Structures are given as structure tokens and as C-alpha cells.
Amino acid sequence: MSAADSVAAAVAQLRQSLAAGRLAHGYLVHGPVRTAGCRLLADFLPTLFCQAQDKPCGECAECRRVAAHEHPDILTLEPESKARMITIGEDENEGIRKVVRFISLTPFIGPWKVCVILDADRMNAAAANALLKTLEEPPPASLLFLLAESPQSLPPTVISRCQRLALGAEEGGGDEPWRAPLLEWLRAGPASDPLLQSVRAGQLGAILDAERERVAEAEEEAAKDEGQDKLVIAARVGARYRAVRATLLKALLLWHRDVLLRVLGVETGGFHYAAEAAAQQRQAAGLTPASALADVRRLEKLVQRLDQFPEASESALLGAGLPQRAK
Ligand SMILES: [Zn+2]
């Protein structure tokens, strides 16, 4: 996916979440900060404040304020000083302290309070720690965007509390540990043998289990310092795991959309896994547009069901809901 496509996809995702009332409080935008990252903000932020019916109109007073970087409900912080660090700040007018205070205030114009931290990976440990509290207990109607080129240098506790948006990444998405095994799994493709198909469901389940463990370890590690009780930790692990699972399933869905495009004979453009043309062509062979579309629909339904049912039914839902081939 090109950088421009990834920005458009991320903006569309944010608008969708906004419309569904499901915006996260914290977003970690991973990619080139001052190009793709700032483009994303310029495209999305007006949507939050625009007063027109069709948002963003680009013309109303609010849209113009956002575009001019003069909106009183948006605060942008970036590294200062020679060391180019983001610090906690001496007082409430500086650094992360300023962010924490700003975001806790009632919106001036509203309906949102937005803080943007550019080069968030330049936060020192004290700054990240101070921000963590806000990420854990975000004030209502608050939104935090952390933009970072190397998010891996942020503490895992911060990363785990943000939803990730990858920009300008290579096709196939970011660098999460599940990407490689998932790609391997996707290349093999759906099976017609029911036994093989259930083995595949099990393999996907194992990839997800590994992620759940990773999330649980990170949260437990974080909780050691914070003295949180077990229920709080479990709730956080659950929420974080479901977010990871949603990203993973989206990667799976995008693969099947690619296959559909290939069945339709599309040759260039719009592919999420452009480098996987050979494997996708193999899977596309023998499919009709209707059956390739059915795979996509099936996965969309699976994603919905997984959201509706408790985690305990996950493996059963995977077993029944993955694309498969007729014998
Ligand atoms: Zn507007």
C-alpha cells in the first residue's frame, strides 16, 4: 500500500469509528510523522469539529480553525530543546504536564479535546509515565494521537493502551510479531478437506493465543509497577487482545479482498499484498467472482461474531467461520 493509500485508509477507519461512536481514546500513528502523519491529522481532525452536515466541509469556521492550526480544542506537542526530547515539563504549561491538563479540561468549542504528540518516541521515561495515567483513565471526549516513526522505543505500557494506525508501511502492514506466521498461513489458503480445514483453524487459533500471551505478559509487567488488582489487569488484557485480534483479522480480510480483485482480473493498484501476487493468483484460480466475494463476506461475518461472543467461543467460531473450499 502506498503512503497516500495508507493515509486514506486510516482516515476512513477513523471516520467509521467516529460514526459508530467507537473511537479509541489513544491512537499510535506509526509512520513518517511530518508527511503521512500530519496528512492524516489534516484530513481527519476537521471531521471532529466541522459544523456542516457533510463533514468535513473544509469551509466552516471550525474546519478553517483546524486547518490554520488555531483550534482551541487541539493541542500539538513536539520535541523541544537541543536534545529533541519530550519531557514531563516543569509545570502545567510545558511538556506532558501541559497535555495532561489540556485534555482534562472541558472543550472550549467542542465536542472534542484533542492532543497530538509529534515524535512521541522522543518522550523520556518520566514523560511517558505521566502520559500513561491519561491513557489509562482518559477523560470523556478526549483523543490522543501519538505520532512516531519508531514506536518500538515507546514503553510497551503506552503502546498497549493505544490503537495502532500504520502509515506508509509496506504492503501487508506493520511489523507486529503475528504478521509473519499469518502470512505463511494465508499463503497456504483455504482447504477443501474438513480435517485440513480444522487444522488451519487451529493454526490461526495458535497465532492468536501467542498474541494473547504477549498482551498478558506486557500488562502484568506494567501492573507490577502500578499495583493494579487482578480484575483490572484481566479487563485490560481482554480489551487489548481484542484490539490485536481485530487488526489481525483485518489483515486476513484484506488478503481475501486482494484475491477477489485477482479473480476479477484487476492487475495493478489497490492490492494490500502486492508482493504476494503468485500465491494469490494460485488461490484465485478456480474461484468465481461470486465465491471470492463469498469468502470476503464470510470473514466479515466472522469478525462481527467474534465481537459479539465471549472469547471462550473463539475457537468454535474460527472453526466454522473461515473461508473454505467445496470438495
Ligand atoms: Zn466544516
Residues whose N, C-alpha, C, O or C-beta is under 5 A from the ligand:
A	BS01	ZN	C50 Q51 A52 P56 C57 G58 E59 C60 C63
